[in-house]
Amino acid sequence: MNIQIGVAGLPEELELRLSLACGLLAASQIHVDIQEWKGRESDILIVDLDNGYGRLAYEVAIRSKLPVLVFAHNDGAEYASESRLDRQAPAAVLARMLQERLLPATKSSLDSFQGLLGICLREAECGQDLLVKCLLVKCSSITLVLRHAASRIHACSTSDLHAAEARLLDNTWLCSTKPAVGAHEHEWMVSRSLDSFLVNACLRHEASLPTLAGNLYRLTRWPDLGSVKDDLDSLRLSSLLYRSGRPVEALKQHTNVSAKRINAFLWAMLASGALVCDDGNIATTLTQPTSSPANASVIQRVARHFGLKLGYSHV
Amino acid sequence: MFDSEKTIKLLFAGPVGSGKTTAIRAISDTAPVSSERPWMDARPGGKVTTTVALDYSTIQLSPNETLHVYGLPGQDYLDFMGPIVGRGALGAVLLLDASSSSLSDDCCAVVESLARIDPNLKFVIGISKTDITPTFSMATMHALTRRMSLFVPIFSIDPRDPAQVRQLVRALLLL
């Protein structure tokens, strides 16, 4: 489980003790990333109410319904007692207090996902702010470096990547953040497209993935499907989802691809950060030139040679 | 008479060393007619020939129909050939080299040259050597194409692999 904690107004000593406490949570498979809040998206906010900026952050968190924990000297009526942390508590006690509060807070279906897929889903939720961030993820003897924002995954060998695909949903994956050190840090590792890795891996586990809710989904970019060889279904789904938001049922009818396969593809795209829920009001920004009827016929014949069957909406 | 407008054409474009000749060879029925000569500026361990005019090959769609595949030269001084050869093409595969220090500039330059052939020309982008460029970031490419108001597929591919080049061509046909 990965948690993003934002901190506001904490004195240095308290922040250090909090960091130690968060490090101790790793033993409970809770991996915490602490950062200065500054309005950034966080799973939970921890503030010092004895600090002006901390109080301001607290008010913002309450208004935006962000879970918040407080350090305060005085018992005040303005916050619930269960949200108070003991500012004198040692790191180990703080870790226990955090664990009790963090576990029930993460109820969303994405947060409940374990394994490598869960790690990628949470990285996708973080957005693209931390372009230099690398994640070191390990499972048994497999070590991967995940550069999620760059859409790349690195491994010691190709067989490690295949093994990682097979263990996508294993609960034994551990991850830690590592800052990018140098340009050649991963030079000796095998590098692959994260999109392709996730598509291959999710298709492998299509029977085990929960069914996504019946929303409209849309791709914000074409996924990198270069090394997903001969996967025509993913190409067709990408083409449709990039043009406009569609529900799963419409995708199934339009492509004749099985619901499980579509579901697996959508999970892969969610984990890669390319898929969003579309409320149906977002107009497509595509301005592709349309083909003339003569051209459409030629394109269909060329497509047939490349193993692609085009529907009427593609020409 | 050979009518360039009615000929079915597919273009491969990109800077020198991006893998155009290799990619064409990977998907063509016949060995491409290549205009390669020894490259005087070759670096040790890198490519040793360069295309001095253009590559040409064919793919037989049916007994009566041929897809003509052209690799546009990457050298600036041969830029004039693009509009001549490319007129009426179905689309283009734009190949880039991830290990190039001027990847973004290369992308902009080739996109502009394709626009000179036909402002409405459909194209896709394939990036080679991503597996040996540890700092490569697809996010950087997406940001670049968004700034250029381009909404095209960008795939990392190995131009030696026919399956991967075919995947890129399929994406072009789905646009």
Interface residues (C-beta under 8 A of the other chain):
Chain A: Q128 L131 R147 A149 A150 S151 R152 H154 A183 H184 E185 H186 E187 M189 V190 S191 R192 S193 D195 R221 W222 D224 L225 G226 S227 V228 K229 D230 D231 L232 L235 R236 S238 S239 Y242 T285 L286 T287 Q288 P289 N295 V298 I299 R301 V302 A303 R304 H305 F306 G307 L308 L310 H314
Chain B: I8 L10 I59 L61 S62 E65 L67 L90 N120 K122 G126 T130 D131 I132 T133 P134 T135 F136 S137 M138 A139 T140 H142 F151 V152 P153 I154 F155 S156 I157 D158 D161 A163 Q164 R166 Q167 L168 V169 R170 A171 L173 L174 L175
